[in-house]
Amino acid sequence: MRAASDGTRLQLWFEAQRLRAPAPTRAWYAALAFGIAELFFGIQLAQTFPATGAGFADGYGSPAVAFAFARGQADLLAVFGPESDPLQVARLAAMRAAIEGDCLFTLFYAGFLACGIYALWRELRSRLLFAAVALPIAAALCGVYANMLLLDIQSAFTLGDYSPAMASLPGPVGVKFVLLGLTNLVIAYGMTELGPRWQLPAALVMAPTITIPMALVSPPAFGWTLPAAIGAGWIGLFALAAIGSWRGFAHARPLADFEPAPPPRRSTPPRELTPIMSGSSFGRKR
């Protein structure tokens, strides 16, 4: 009985949201603030990761991606190098500092994506968008768990041991990128619902996501595509947040400003029929 009552209230609430008048949403301001913080912190974080590895496959693109997809001791040696490598200590220190910083970066991108999708829901009133707010939050949780595993793996490697966390790493890493890919598809869907002018940006957000399953299946060949595939959706959402914030602040209008259709014009009878129709008795002589 109580569950049915709660379901009825939720249904009524969704219906009320669908019927409310268009209005600016402050969620765009939060999304824009998180997006700016993510941008500047991400630039700084990218400089923290080690710039080179010790011989990993070129298809990974960066030591960070190669480390995230490490599956054995040989992969770790390809990222950090053996003890005889004079750069091993510097690589290990840089990677640990970057992974610790990535936990804060995860908070920024989760807030940015969740607030942006919530703002899209406020604009478009789609239940799909409301449910999709959970996607970046779940992706962030997977990212934090993956970072904990990576730190454990690195600590064991530094001591010359093998970490059992290596066997658990593929799960959270794969789920994280799948959820972020689905988040980009949701952003593209929201763009298409905003109107024809957003069709091309939506296509540019959606197209790169095709490389995500390719990268997960064969990281040594396609791992380098992951940053671009995920970043396309973030750029698109950042543009939406900037435009939505400007429209709300400067013009007090929502991004999805669906104007009501004008009432149909009443048709007037042709002039030549007016005298006939105005007669008191149609078809009779007066």
N, C-alpha and C positions, 0 to 999 in steps of 0.2 A: 504493500500500500504506500509506504513512504517513498520507495524507489519510483513508483508510478507518479506520485505527486511531484517529486523532484524533476522527473522527466517532463512533466507537463509545464512546470515553471520554466525550465530551460527552453522548451519549445515556444512558450509565450515570449520569453526574452529575445530569442532569435527573431521572432516575428516582429517584435517592437523595433529591434535594430534595423530590420529590413525596411520598415515603413517610415523611419524617421527622416526628417528633412536633411538635405546635404549641408554639411558644415565642416569647417577646417578641423583637423585633428592635431593635437599637440604631440602625438606619437612621432610625427615627422621630425620634430625638434630633437627628441631623444635619439632617434635613429641617426640624425645628422651629427649630433655630438659624439655618439659612439663611433660613427664612421670616421670622423676627423681624428679622434684618439687612436683608433685602429691604424689609420694611415701613417701617422707620425711615429707611433710606436713600432709598427711593422717595418718602416724604413730603418730605424735604429736596430731592430732585432736582426734584420737581414745582414747587417754588417758584423753581428756578433758571431754567427755561425762560421765555422772554418771555411775558407774559400776553396781549398783543394783537399783531395783525399790522397790515398796511397795507391791508386790503381783500380778503382771501381769502374764498372761499365759506363761508357759515355751516355747511354740511354737514361741513366738515373738523373742526370742533369746537375745535381748538387749533392754534397756529402750528407745534407740533412735528409733528403729523400732516400739516398742509399742506406743510411742508418735505419730509417723507419721500416725499410723492407728487408733488413738483414735477417737471414735465416740460419746462419751458422757462423762458426769461428772464422772461416775463410772470408766471409763477407765483412766481418769486423776488421780483420787485418787489411782488407782492401780500402776501408774507410780511414782507419787510424794509423795503419802501418805497424810493423813489428817493433820490438824494443830497440833494435839497432837503428831505427829511423829517428834522426834528430828532431823531426817535427811531430813525433807522436804525442809528446807531453802537451805541446801547444794545441794540437787538434783536440785532445781529450778535454783540456780546460775550456777551450772555446765552445765545444759541443755541450758540455755540462752547463755553462753559463747561459747558452742560448735556449736549452730545453727548460731551464728554470724560468727564464723570461717568457717562454712560450706559454706557460700557464697563465700569465697575466694577459697575453695576447689573445688567448682562448676566451677569456672573460669579455674582452672588447668585441671580438667578432660575434660571439653569441648574443651580446646585448644589441649590437648593430643589426644583425639579421632578424632577431626576434622582434625588436621594435619596428623594423621596417615592414615585416610581414603583418604585424598587428595593425600598423597604419594602413596598409593595403586593405586589410579586412574592414577597418572603419570606413574606408572610402567606398569599397565595393560590396560589402555586406555578404560575402560568400562564406559559407560554412567550411569549405575546403581551406580557405586562407586562415580561418580561425584555428582549425585543427593543425595546420602546418606550422604554427608558432612553436610547436614542440620539437620540430626537426632540428633547428640549430642548437637548441638546448641539449638534446640528446647527443648531437655531434660533439658538442663541447665536453660533455661528460666522458665520451669515448676518447677524446683528445687528451684530457687530463689523465685518464687511466693509462693510455699509451705512453705518455710522458713518464709516469711513474715506473712503468716497465723498462723504458729506455734507460732511465737513470740506474735502475738495478742491474741491467745488462752491462752498462758501462763500468759500474763499480766492480763487478765481477771480472770484466775484461782487464781492468787496471791491475787487479790482483793475480791475473793469470788463470782465472777460473772460468767455468762455463755456467751461465745463469739459467736456471729452469724457466725464467720469465721469457726466454726466447721462444718457447713453444706457445706461449699465450699471446705474443705480440701481433700475429696476423689478424686476429679477431677484431680488436678495437681499432686498429689502423684501417682495415677494410671497411668496417661499419661506418667509421667517421667519414671517409671519403664518399661512400654511397649516400649517406644522409646529407652531406653538403651538396652532392649532385642533385638530389631530389629537391633540396632547398632552391637551387638555381632554376629548376623546372617550375617550381611554384612561383618564383619571381617572374619568369617569362609568362606564365599564365596570367598573373596579375597585370602585366603590361598589355597583353592582348585585350584584356577586359576594359582597359582604360580608353581604348579607341584606336582608330586606324593609324594615327600618327606614331603609335608605339609598336606597330607590327615589326618594323625592321630592327629596332633595339631588342625586341623579344627574341627574334631569330638569332641575333648575335649572342644573346645570353644562352639560348638553348643549344645551339650547334656544338660548342666545344664540349658539352657534357658527354658526347658520344665517346670521347677518348678515356673517360674514367674507367669503364669496365676493361678497356684495352690495357690501361696502366696497371690495374689490379691483377689481371691475368698474366701480364708479362712486364713487370716493373723494369728489368734491365733494358728493355727496348723503348718503353713508352712512359716511364716514370717522370720524365721531364715535362710531360704535357699537363700534369696535375695542377701546378700553380696557375697556369693560364686558364684551364678549364674551370677551376673554382673562382678565380679572380674575375672572370667575365661577369658572373652574376653579381659579385660585390660591386663592380663598377656600375652596372645597371641600377642596382638598388640605391647606390650613393647618389646617382643622378636623380632618381625619383625623390629621395629624401631632400635634396637641395631644392628641387623645383617645388615640391609640396610645401616645404618650409617657407619659401619665398611667397608663394601664392597665399598661404595662410597669414603670414606676417604683413605683407605689403597690400594685399587686396582683400583679405578676410574671406577667401573663397577656397573651397576644397580642390584637390587635384582632379578628382572625378566629379566635375561639375556638370551633371546631366540636367540640362534645362528641360522643363516640361514642354511637351509638344503644344504648339499653338492650336486653339480650337478651330475646327473646320469652318471655312467660310460658307455662309448660307447662300445658296444659289438663287438667283432672281429669275423669274419667268421671262422668256424672250419678249421683246417689245411688241412684236406683231401679234402675240397671243394675249396681251394684257387686256385690250378692249373686250375680247370674247369672254375671258375668264371673269371679268368684273360685272358681267350681266347678271340680272336677277334670275333669269331662267335660260339655261343653256339649251340651244337647238330650237327655240320658239321665237316667232316674230313678236315684236312688241307693238 
